[in-house]
Amino acid sequence: MKTLKLIFLISLLITSQKLYCDILPDNSHYVETCVKITNLTDYTDISLLGYVTGPKSIPTYLITSSECLVKGYKYNTLNIFAVKNSYLSDKDITTIDWLKDNSVIKSNIPIESFGEYLSNSIPISAINQFYRIVGFTETSVVLYKYMEVNKFNNGKSDSVITYTYAGDSTLLSQKLIVAIPSSKNNSTVELYPNPVKKSFYIKLSSTYQGIISIKILSSDGKVVSILNTNKTEALLNYSIPLENLSKGTYFVTITMGTAVETKKIFID
């Protein structure tokens, strides 16, 4: 019986190792793929995170325009998230399960950043792919591949392929609008009535006292109104008129010192 158990364990170990080994195709060569998102400096108030899941996952990292995206292993999944820099200020990004965090939005498309094996009859030696941020929806950061450069090992000049964004970029916000729950001041924020007709109230309960900044943003990220009020008590009930705004979806961002909360309202 012990011998059978030992044989079973050895077989299981061998099988599990085979599951993670790479099978090298005959008459082929490995081609590295380098993927970059090149216009991150255009969005100074956000960061992109590379969050890798899978059998050999790696720590979450900040994506930069100058470095290739990394997913660690071909069977891993690279998740790309956009997040406000203010949300990262006091956090260790490697300890957070970003798939469950409501303060980030995911990329609209999957990006494959691992290399591949090509037949030796295909003289490509490296592939470089370049992506841009086009803008943001309420649920995703919109990326698209605008160029691919193939390098060859037979002396042939690089092949450059360019692409055009197929969607309508005017429908996208140029600001990341996402509700960031505040962990400071034990605050609760309520907007009512919602939907709104001519005005609404911000009901704010917190220990914070001082100047509160209120910004109203349209669905495309444009600031349409800025108000400031002084909070001197635990409960604030502040009325905001909206006569000059058209119907639609808006976002209200309330800043209390270093704490920020964003809520959505609908003007009917």
C-alpha positions as protocol buffer text, in pm:
chain_id: "A"
residue {
  index: 1
  type: MET
  ca { x: 0 y: 0 z: 0 }
}
residue {
  index: 2
  type: LYS
  ca { x: 279 y: 243 z: 88 }
}
residue {
  index: 3
  type: THR
  ca { x: 451 y: 158 z: -241 }
}
residue {
  index: 4
  type: LEU
  ca { x: 131 y: 235 z: -436 }
}
residue {
  index: 5
  type: LYS
  ca { x: 92 y: 569 z: -255 }
}
residue {
  index: 6
  type: LEU
  ca { x: 452 y: 658 z: -332 }
}
residue {
  index: 7
  type: ILE
  ca { x: 407 y: 571 z: -701 }
}
residue {
  index: 8
  type: PHE
  ca { x: 89 y: 779 z: -709 }
}
residue {
  index: 9
  type: LEU
  ca { x: 260 y: 1082 z: -552 }
}
residue {
  index: 10
  type: ILE
  ca { x: 554 y: 1058 z: -790 }
}
residue {
  index: 11
  type: SER
  ca { x: 318 y: 1034 z: -1088 }
}
residue {
  index: 12
  type: LEU
  ca { x: 120 y: 1333 z: -964 }
}
residue {
  index: 13
  type: LEU
  ca { x: 436 y: 1537 z: -923 }
}
residue {
  index: 14
  type: ILE
  ca { x: 557 y: 1452 z: -1272 }
}
residue {
  index: 15
  type: THR
  ca { x: 218 y: 1533 z: -1422 }
}
residue {
  index: 16
  type: SER
  ca { x: 194 y: 1868 z: -1243 }
}
residue {
  index: 17
  type: GLN
  ca { x: 541 y: 1960 z: -1362 }
}
residue {
  index: 18
  type: LYS
  ca { x: 444 y: 1881 z: -1719 }
}
residue {
  index: 19
  type: LEU
  ca { x: 149 y: 2115 z: -1692 }
}
residue {
  index: 20
  type: TYR
  ca { x: 383 y: 2409 z: -1643 }
}
residue {
  index: 21
  type: CYS
  ca { x: 664 y: 2313 z: -1877 }
}
residue {
  index: 22
  type: ASP
  ca { x: 708 y: 2480 z: -2214 }
}
residue {
  index: 23
  type: ILE
  ca { x: 693 y: 2258 z: -2519 }
}
residue {
  index: 24
  type: LEU
  ca { x: 942 y: 2381 z: -2777 }
}
residue {
  index: 25
  type: PRO
  ca { x: 806 y: 2339 z: -3133 }
}
residue {
  index: 26
  type: ASP
  ca { x: 1040 y: 2185 z: -3389 }
}
residue {
  index: 27
  type: ASN
  ca { x: 1205 y: 2415 z: -3644 }
}
residue {
  index: 28
  type: SER
  ca { x: 1098 y: 2727 z: -3457 }
}
residue {
  index: 29
  type: HIS
  ca { x: 1252 y: 3019 z: -3273 }
}
residue {
  index: 30
  type: TYR
  ca { x: 1132 y: 3234 z: -2986 }
}
residue {
  index: 31
  type: VAL
  ca { x: 1031 y: 3593 z: -3065 }
}
residue {
  index: 32
  type: GLU
  ca { x: 1016 y: 3846 z: -2783 }
}
residue {
  index: 33
  type: THR
  ca { x: 720 y: 4085 z: -2784 }
}
residue {
  index: 34
  type: CYS
  ca { x: 765 y: 4426 z: -2622 }
}
residue {
  index: 35
  type: VAL
  ca { x: 443 y: 4617 z: -2555 }
}
residue {
  index: 36
  type: LYS
  ca { x: 442 y: 4981 z: -2442 }
}
residue {
  index: 37
  type: ILE
  ca { x: 171 y: 5235 z: -2360 }
}
residue {
  index: 38
  type: THR
  ca { x: 337 y: 5552 z: -2477 }
}
residue {
  index: 39
  type: ASN
  ca { x: 126 y: 5855 z: -2376 }
}
residue {
  index: 40
  type: LEU
  ca { x: 104 y: 5812 z: -1998 }
}
residue {
  index: 41
  type: THR
  ca { x: 263 y: 6154 z: -1943 }
}
residue {
  index: 42
  type: ASP
  ca { x: -50 y: 6312 z: -2095 }
}
residue {
  index: 43
  type: TYR
  ca { x: -245 y: 6193 z: -1789 }
}
residue {
  index: 44
  type: THR
  ca { x: -54 y: 6325 z: -1489 }
}
residue {
  index: 45
  type: ASP
  ca { x: -332 y: 6261 z: -1235 }
}
residue {
  index: 46
  type: ILE
  ca { x: -359 y: 5886 z: -1296 }
}
residue {
  index: 47
  type: SER
  ca { x: -143 y: 5575 z: -1292 }
}
residue {
  index: 48
  type: LEU
  ca { x: -174 y: 5248 z: -1478 }
}
residue {
  index: 49
  type: LEU
  ca { x: -118 y: 4929 z: -1281 }
}
residue {
  index: 50
  type: GLY
  ca { x: -5 y: 4593 z: -1413 }
}
residue {
  index: 51
  type: TYR
  ca { x: -184 y: 4333 z: -1201 }
}
residue {
  index: 52
  type: VAL
  ca { x: -79 y: 3978 z: -1291 }
}
residue {
  index: 53
  type: THR
  ca { x: -272 y: 3664 z: -1200 }
}
residue {
  index: 54
  type: GLY
  ca { x: -196 y: 3304 z: -1282 }
}
residue {
  index: 55
  type: PRO
  ca { x: 24 y: 3010 z: -1188 }
}
residue {
  index: 56
  type: LYS
  ca { x: 341 y: 3218 z: -1159 }
}
residue {
  index: 57
  type: SER
  ca { x: 209 y: 3565 z: -1088 }
}
residue {
  index: 58
  type: ILE
  ca { x: 438 y: 3858 z: -1012 }
}
residue {
  index: 59
  type: PRO
  ca { x: 390 y: 4162 z: -783 }
}
residue {
  index: 60
  type: THR
  ca { x: 170 y: 4446 z: -905 }
}
residue {
  index: 61
  type: TYR
  ca { x: 375 y: 4719 z: -1074 }
}
residue {
  index: 62
  type: LEU
  ca { x: 337 y: 5072 z: -1204 }
}
residue {
  index: 63
  type: ILE
  ca { x: 332 y: 5085 z: -1583 }
}
residue {
  index: 64
  type: THR
  ca { x: 563 y: 5340 z: -1748 }
}
residue {
  index: 65
  type: SER
  ca { x: 584 y: 5456 z: -2109 }
}
residue {
  index: 66
  type: SER
  ca { x: 949 y: 5358 z: -2140 }
}
residue {
  index: 67
  type: GLU
  ca { x: 928 y: 4997 z: -2020 }
}
residue {
  index: 68
  type: CYS
  ca { x: 775 y: 4688 z: -2177 }
}
residue {
  index: 69
  type: LEU
  ca { x: 468 y: 4544 z: -2009 }
}
residue {
  index: 70
  type: VAL
  ca { x: 545 y: 4235 z: -1803 }
}
residue {
  index: 71
  type: LYS
  ca { x: 320 y: 3943 z: -1721 }
}
residue {
  index: 72
  type: GLY
  ca { x: 590 y: 3702 z: -1600 }
}
residue {
  index: 73
  type: TYR
  ca { x: 475 y: 3378 z: -1761 }
}
residue {
  index: 74
  type: LYS
  ca { x: 279 y: 3293 z: -2073 }
}
residue {
  index: 75
  type: TYR
  ca { x: -5 y: 3127 z: -1881 }
}
residue {
  index: 76
  type: ASN
  ca { x: -48 y: 3432 z: -1658 }
}
residue {
  index: 77
  type: THR
  ca { x: -309 y: 3700 z: -1722 }
}
residue {
  index: 78
  type: LEU
  ca { x: -207 y: 4066 z: -1733 }
}
residue {
  index: 79
  type: ASN
  ca { x: -479 y: 4297 z: -1602 }
}
residue {
  index: 80
  type: ILE
  ca { x: -432 y: 4669 z: -1665 }
}
residue {
  index: 81
  type: PHE
  ca { x: -606 y: 4910 z: -1429 }
}
residue {
  index: 82
  type: ALA
  ca { x: -629 y: 5290 z: -1420 }
}
residue {
  index: 83
  type: VAL
  ca { x: -634 y: 5455 z: -1079 }
}
residue {
  index: 84
  type: LYS
  ca { x: -609 y: 5808 z: -944 }
}
residue {
  index: 85
  type: ASN
  ca { x: -266 y: 5894 z: -804 }
}
residue {
  index: 86
  type: SER
  ca { x: -428 y: 6035 z: -490 }
}
residue {
  index: 87
  type: TYR
  ca { x: -567 y: 5691 z: -412 }
}
residue {
  index: 88
  type: LEU
  ca { x: -220 y: 5534 z: -423 }
}
residue {
  index: 89
  type: SER
  ca { x: -50 y: 5788 z: -198 }
}
residue {
  index: 90
  type: ASP
  ca { x: -59 y: 5578 z: 119 }
}
residue {
  index: 91
  type: LYS
  ca { x: -93 y: 5225 z: -20 }
}
residue {
  index: 92
  type: ASP
  ca { x: 129 y: 4927 z: -95 }
}
residue {
  index: 93
  type: ILE
  ca { x: 6 y: 4830 z: -441 }
}
residue {
  index: 94
  type: THR
  ca { x: 147 y: 4477 z: -411 }
}
residue {
  index: 95
  type: THR
  ca { x: -85 y: 4382 z: -123 }
}
residue {
  index: 96
  type: ILE
  ca { x: -420 y: 4477 z: -281 }
}
residue {
  index: 97
  type: ASP
  ca { x: -651 y: 4250 z: -479 }
}
residue {
  index: 98
  type: TRP
  ca { x: -722 y: 4500 z: -755 }
}
residue {
  index: 99
  type: LEU
  ca { x: -985 y: 4276 z: -913 }
}
residue {
  index: 100
  type: LYS
  ca { x: -1205 y: 4352 z: -611 }
}
residue {
  index: 101
  type: ASP
  ca { x: -1118 y: 4719 z: -567 }
}
residue {
  index: 102
  type: ASN
  ca { x: -1392 y: 4960 z: -676 }
}
residue {
  index: 103
  type: SER
  ca { x: -1151 y: 5252 z: -703 }
}
residue {
  index: 104
  type: VAL
  ca { x: -995 y: 5133 z: -1029 }
}
residue {
  index: 105
  type: ILE
  ca { x: -1123 y: 5073 z: -1380 }
}
residue {
  index: 106
  type: LYS
  ca { x: -993 y: 4806 z: -1614 }
}
residue {
  index: 107
  type: SER
  ca { x: -863 y: 4838 z: -1970 }
}
residue {
  index: 108
  type: ASN
  ca { x: -1121 y: 4789 z: -2244 }
}
residue {
  index: 109
  type: ILE
  ca { x: -913 y: 4526 z: -2424 }
}
residue {
  index: 110
  type: PRO
  ca { x: -677 y: 4245 z: -2316 }
}
residue {
  index: 111
  type: ILE
  ca { x: -313 y: 4297 z: -2408 }
}
residue {
  index: 112
  type: GLU
  ca { x: -82 y: 4003 z: -2470 }
}
residue {
  index: 113
  type: SER
  ca { x: 269 y: 4098 z: -2364 }
}
residue {
  index: 114
  type: PHE
  ca { x: 444 y: 3760 z: -2380 }
}
residue {
  index: 115
  type: GLY
  ca { x: 653 y: 3638 z: -2673 }
}
residue {
  index: 116
  type: GLU
  ca { x: 578 y: 3350 z: -2906 }
}
residue {
  index: 117
  type: TYR
  ca { x: 742 y: 3076 z: -3108 }
}
residue {
  index: 118
  type: LEU
  ca { x: 747 y: 3127 z: -3483 }
}
residue {
  index: 119
  type: SER
  ca { x: 849 y: 2890 z: -3760 }
}
residue {
  index: 120
  type: ASN
  ca { x: 1208 y: 2930 z: -3876 }
}
residue {
  index: 121
  type: SER
  ca { x: 1066 y: 3009 z: -4220 }
}
residue {
  index: 122
  type: ILE
  ca { x: 940 y: 3340 z: -4073 }
}
residue {
  index: 123
  type: PRO
  ca { x: 1250 y: 3561 z: -4024 }
}
residue {
  index: 124
  type: ILE
  ca { x: 1099 y: 3786 z: -3753 }
}
residue {
  index: 125
  type: SER
  ca { x: 1336 y: 3837 z: -3460 }
}
residue {
  index: 126
  type: ALA
  ca { x: 1134 y: 4078 z: -3240 }
}
residue {
  index: 127
  type: ILE
  ca { x: 792 y: 4242 z: -3224 }
}
residue {
  index: 128
  type: ASN
  ca { x: 729 y: 4586 z: -3074 }
}
residue {
  index: 129
  type: GLN
  ca { x: 370 y: 4698 z: -3016 }
}
residue {
  index: 130
  type: PHE
  ca { x: 267 y: 5050 z: -2915 }
}
residue {
  index: 131
  type: TYR
  ca { x: -60 y: 5148 z: -2746 }
}
residue {
  index: 132
  type: ARG
  ca { x: -218 y: 5478 z: -2641 }
}
residue {
  index: 133
  type: ILE
  ca { x: -481 y: 5583 z: -2392 }
}
residue {
  index: 134
  type: VAL
  ca { x: -769 y: 5733 z: -2590 }
}
residue {
  index: 135
  type: GLY
  ca { x: -981 y: 5828 z: -2288 }
}
residue {
  index: 136
  type: PHE
  ca { x: -1212 y: 5688 z: -2023 }
}
residue {
  index: 137
  type: THR
  ca { x: -1565 y: 5560 z: -1990 }
}
residue {
  index: 138
  type: GLU
  ca { x: -1738 y: 5510 z: -1655 }
}
residue {
  index: 139
  type: THR
  ca { x: -1607 y: 5153 z: -1642 }
}
residue {
  index: 140
  type: SER
  ca { x: -1287 y: 5131 z: -1846 }
}
residue {
  index: 141
  type: VAL
  ca { x: -970 y: 5299 z: -1961 }
}
residue {
  index: 142
  type: VAL
  ca { x: -978 y: 5286 z: -2340 }
}
residue {
  index: 143
  type: LEU
  ca { x: -657 y: 5170 z: -2507 }
}
residue {
  index: 144
  type: TYR
  ca { x: -579 y: 5101 z: -2870 }
}
residue {
  index: 145
  type: LYS
  ca { x: -281 y: 4971 z: -3062 }
}
residue {
  index: 146
  type: TYR
  ca { x: -160 y: 5240 z: -3300 }
}
residue {
  index: 147
  type: MET
  ca { x: 163 y: 5083 z: -3428 }
}
residue {
  index: 148
  type: GLU
  ca { x: 346 y: 4752 z: -3460 }
}
residue {
  index: 149
  type: VAL
  ca { x: 709 y: 4719 z: -3561 }
}
residue {
  index: 150
  type: ASN
  ca { x: 850 y: 4383 z: -3668 }
}
residue {
  index: 151
  type: LYS
  ca { x: 1225 y: 4332 z: -3675 }
}
residue {
  index: 152
  type: PHE
  ca { x: 1388 y: 4070 z: -3897 }
}
residue {
  index: 153
  type: ASN
  ca { x: 1693 y: 3845 z: -3866 }
}
residue {
  index: 154
  type: ASN
  ca { x: 1771 y: 3829 z: -4239 }
}
residue {
  index: 155
  type: GLY
  ca { x: 1881 y: 4188 z: -4294 }
}
residue {
  index: 156
  type: LYS
  ca { x: 1540 y: 4307 z: -4408 }
}
residue {
  index: 157
  type: SER
  ca { x: 1429 y: 4655 z: -4295 }
}
residue {
  index: 158
  type: ASP
  ca { x: 1182 y: 4685 z: -4010 }
}
residue {
  index: 159
  type: SER
  ca { x: 817 y: 4646 z: -4099 }
}
residue {
  index: 160
  type: VAL
  ca { x: 600 y: 4926 z: -3958 }
}
residue {
  index: 161
  type: ILE
  ca { x: 221 y: 4887 z: -3944 }
}
residue {
  index: 162
  type: THR
  ca { x: 0 y: 5173 z: -3820 }
}
residue {
  index: 163
  type: TYR
  ca { x: -361 y: 5160 z: -3705 }
}
residue {
  index: 164
  type: THR
  ca { x: -639 y: 5416 z: -3652 }
}
residue {
  index: 165
  type: TYR
  ca { x: -874 y: 5414 z: -3355 }
}
residue {
  index: 166
  type: ALA
  ca { x: -1207 y: 5277 z: -3478 }
}
residue {
  index: 167
  type: GLY
  ca { x: -1429 y: 5435 z: -3212 }
}
residue {
  index: 168
  type: ASP
  ca { x: -1549 y: 5790 z: -3154 }
}
residue {
  index: 169
  type: SER
  ca { x: -1300 y: 5953 z: -2918 }
}
residue {
  index: 170
  type: THR
  ca { x: -1529 y: 6254 z: -2864 }
}
residue {
  index: 171
  type: LEU
  ca { x: -1759 y: 6031 z: -2660 }
}
residue {
  index: 172
  type: LEU
  ca { x: -1479 y: 5958 z: -2411 }
}
residue {
  index: 173
  type: SER
  ca { x: -1382 y: 6154 z: -2104 }
}
residue {
  index: 174
  type: GLN
  ca { x: -1025 y: 6277 z: -2075 }
}
residue {
  index: 175
  type: LYS
  ca { x: -1049 y: 6247 z: -1698 }
}
residue {
  index: 176
  type: LEU
  ca { x: -1069 y: 5935 z: -1487 }
}
residue {
  index: 177
  type: ILE
  ca { x: -1398 y: 5960 z: -1301 }
}
residue {
  index: 178
  type: VAL
  ca { x: -1437 y: 5692 z: -1039 }
}
residue {
  index: 179
  type: ALA
  ca { x: -1583 y: 5690 z: -692 }
}
residue {
  index: 180
  type: ILE
  ca { x: -1304 y: 5672 z: -436 }
}
residue {
  index: 181
  type: PRO
  ca { x: -1428 y: 5569 z: -94 }
}
residue {
  index: 182
  type: SER
  ca { x: -1269 y: 5781 z: 175 }
}
residue {
  index: 183
  type: SER
  ca { x: -1111 y: 5598 z: 466 }
}
residue {
  index: 184
  type: LYS
  ca { x: -1053 y: 5923 z: 655 }
}
residue {
  index: 185
  type: ASN
  ca { x: -1274 y: 6130 z: 882 }
}
residue {
  index: 186
  type: ASN
  ca { x: -1535 y: 5848 z: 900 }
}
residue {
  index: 187
  type: SER
  ca { x: -1739 y: 6041 z: 648 }
}
residue {
  index: 188
  type: THR
  ca { x: -2069 y: 5956 z: 485 }
}
residue {
  index: 189
  type: VAL
  ca { x: -2191 y: 6150 z: 182 }
}
residue {
  index: 190
  type: GLU
  ca { x: -2544 y: 6149 z: 46 }
}
residue {
  index: 191
  type: LEU
  ca { x: -2680 y: 6338 z: -256 }
}
residue {
  index: 192
  type: TYR
  ca { x: -3056 y: 6395 z: -272 }
}
residue {
  index: 193
  type: PRO
  ca { x: -3290 y: 6407 z: -447 }
}
residue {
  index: 194
  type: ASN
  ca { x: -3143 y: 6194 z: -722 }
}
residue {
  index: 195
  type: PRO
  ca { x: -3248 y: 6225 z: -1006 }
}
residue {
  index: 196
  type: VAL
  ca { x: -3231 y: 6604 z: -978 }
}
residue {
  index: 197
  type: LYS
  ca { x: -3446 y: 6872 z: -1141 }
}
residue {
  index: 198
  type: LYS
  ca { x: -3339 y: 7222 z: -1031 }
}
residue {
  index: 199
  type: SER
  ca { x: -3121 y: 7167 z: -724 }
}
residue {
  index: 200
  type: PHE
  ca { x: -2993 y: 6901 z: -489 }
}
residue {
  index: 201
  type: TYR
  ca { x: -2845 y: 6872 z: -142 }
}
residue {
  index: 202
  type: ILE
  ca { x: -2515 y: 6732 z: -23 }
}
residue {
  index: 203
  type: LYS
  ca { x: -2563 y: 6574 z: 316 }
}
residue {
  index: 204
  type: LEU
  ca { x: -2222 y: 6519 z: 472 }
}
residue {
  index: 205
  type: SER
  ca { x: -2156 y: 6365 z: 811 }
}
residue {
  index: 206
  type: SER
  ca { x: -1793 y: 6354 z: 924 }
}
residue {
  index: 207
  type: THR
  ca { x: -1549 y: 6464 z: 1189 }
}
residue {
  index: 208
  type: TYR
  ca { x: -1377 y: 6692 z: 937 }
}
residue {
  index: 209
  type: GLN
  ca { x: -1411 y: 7067 z: 986 }
}
residue {
  index: 210
  type: GLY
  ca { x: -1280 y: 7323 z: 739 }
}
residue {
  index: 211
  type: ILE
  ca { x: -1314 y: 7423 z: 376 }
}
residue {
  index: 212
  type: ILE
  ca { x: -1492 y: 7173 z: 150 }
}
residue {
  index: 213
  type: SER
  ca { x: -1445 y: 7196 z: -226 }
}
residue {
  index: 214
  type: ILE
  ca { x: -1726 y: 7070 z: -446 }
}
residue {
  index: 215
  type: LYS
  ca { x: -1673 y: 7010 z: -818 }
}
residue {
  index: 216
  type: ILE
  ca { x: -1940 y: 6905 z: -1062 }
}
residue {
  index: 217
  type: LEU
  ca { x: -1816 y: 6731 z: -1375 }
}
residue {
  index: 218
  type: SER
  ca { x: -2003 y: 6633 z: -1689 }
}
residue {
  index: 219
  type: SER
  ca { x: -1991 y: 6277 z: -1818 }
}
residue {
  index: 220
  type: ASP
  ca { x: -1702 y: 6371 z: -2050 }
}
residue {
  index: 221
  type: GLY
  ca { x: -1491 y: 6490 z: -1758 }
}
residue {
  index: 222
  type: LYS
  ca { x: -1533 y: 6867 z: -1799 }
}
residue {
  index: 223
  type: VAL
  ca { x: -1568 y: 7075 z: -1482 }
}
residue {
  index: 224
  type: VAL
  ca { x: -1898 y: 7264 z: -1508 }
}
residue {
  index: 225
  type: SER
  ca { x: -1917 y: 7408 z: -1156 }
}
residue {
  index: 226
  type: ILE
  ca { x: -1691 y: 7466 z: -855 }
}
residue {
  index: 227
  type: LEU
  ca { x: -1819 y: 7564 z: -511 }
}
residue {
  index: 228
  type: ASN
  ca { x: -1658 y: 7599 z: -170 }
}
residue {
  index: 229
  type: THR
  ca { x: -1818 y: 7596 z: 170 }
}
residue {
  index: 230
  type: ASN
  ca { x: -1692 y: 7597 z: 527 }
}
residue {
  index: 231
  type: LYS
  ca { x: -1792 y: 7297 z: 738 }
}
residue {
  index: 232
  type: THR
  ca { x: -1802 y: 7390 z: 1107 }
}
residue {
  index: 233
  type: GLU
  ca { x: -2018 y: 7111 z: 1249 }
}
residue {
  index: 234
  type: ALA
  ca { x: -2041 y: 6733 z: 1229 }
}
residue {
  index: 235
  type: LEU
  ca { x: -2336 y: 6748 z: 989 }
}
residue {
  index: 236
  type: LEU
  ca { x: -2347 y: 6959 z: 674 }
}
residue {
  index: 237
  type: ASN
  ca { x: -2657 y: 6994 z: 455 }
}
residue {
  index: 238
  type: TYR
  ca { x: -2563 y: 7211 z: 156 }
}
residue {
  index: 239
  type: SER
  ca { x: -2792 y: 7310 z: -132 }
}
residue {
  index: 240
  type: ILE
  ca { x: -2654 y: 7333 z: -486 }
}
residue {
  index: 241
  type: PRO
  ca { x: -2854 y: 7491 z: -772 }
}
residue {
  index: 242
  type: LEU
  ca { x: -2839 y: 7336 z: -1120 }
}
residue {
  index: 243
  type: GLU
  ca { x: -3062 y: 7559 z: -1332 }
}
residue {
  index: 244
  type: ASN
  ca { x: -2799 y: 7613 z: -1601 }
}
residue {
  index: 245
  type: LEU
  ca { x: -2708 y: 7248 z: -1658 }
}
residue {
  index: 246
  type: SER
  ca { x: -2868 y: 7029 z: -1924 }
}
residue {
  index: 247
  type: LYS
  ca { x: -3013 y: 6686 z: -1861 }
}
residue {
  index: 248
  type: GLY
  ca { x: -2773 y: 6395 z: -1823 }
}
residue {
  index: 249
  type: THR
  ca { x: -2523 y: 6224 z: -1595 }
}
residue {
  index: 250
  type: TYR
  ca { x: -2285 y: 6426 z: -1377 }
}
residue {
  index: 251
  type: PHE
  ca { x: -2023 y: 6350 z: -1115 }
}
residue {
  index: 252
  type: VAL
  ca { x: -1987 y: 6539 z: -787 }
}
residue {
  index: 253
  type: THR
  ca { x: -1642 y: 6534 z: -630 }
}
residue {
  index: 254
  type: ILE
  ca { x: -1620 y: 6643 z: -266 }
}
residue {
  index: 255
  type: THR
  ca { x: -1275 y: 6724 z: -128 }
}
residue {
  index: 256
  type: MET
  ca { x: -1224 y: 6749 z: 251 }
}
residue {
  index: 257
  type: GLY
  ca { x: -856 y: 6811 z: 319 }
}
residue {
  index: 258
  type: THR
  ca { x: -681 y: 6501 z: 182 }
}
residue {
  index: 259
  type: ALA
  ca { x: -1001 y: 6294 z: 158 }
}
residue {
  index: 260
  type: VAL
  ca { x: -1191 y: 6280 z: -171 }
}
residue {
  index: 261
  type: GLU
  ca { x: -1526 y: 6122 z: -252 }
}
residue {
  index: 262
  type: THR
  ca { x: -1707 y: 6113 z: -585 }
}
residue {
  index: 263
  type: LYS
  ca { x: -2078 y: 6052 z: -634 }
}
residue {
  index: 264
  type: LYS
  ca { x: -2296 y: 6030 z: -944 }
}
residue {
  index: 265
  type: ILE
  ca { x: -2613 y: 6233 z: -1003 }
}
residue {
  index: 266
  type: PHE
  ca { x: -2869 y: 6243 z: -1282 }
}
residue {
  index: 267
  type: ILE
  ca { x: -3035 y: 6564 z: -1397 }
}
residue {
  index: 268
  type: ASP
  ca { x: -3384 y: 6492 z: -1523 }
}
